[in-house]
């Protein structure tokens, strides 16, 4: 498959989500399963708070987390392509 043929996974829009989200909201926003979101929580990969047995996500913290991951990915790509100064 060429890069031109690649279709990114469907992701919801974080701006369309409530300020505080549950696991289902976060899964929809990132286009992954609820099981993946729970695994990310259990490994400390994604910012969250636990209320009782439920994971709760702050939309603004998730946006910052996503922006940071994107920047790290772009830096790795630039380094691999020899574009880093």
Secondary structure, DSSP 8 states (H G I E B T S, - for coil): --GGG--------GGGS-SEE-HHHHHHHHTS-HHHHHHHHHTT-S--EEETTEEEEEHHHHHHHHHHHHHHHHHHHHHHTT---
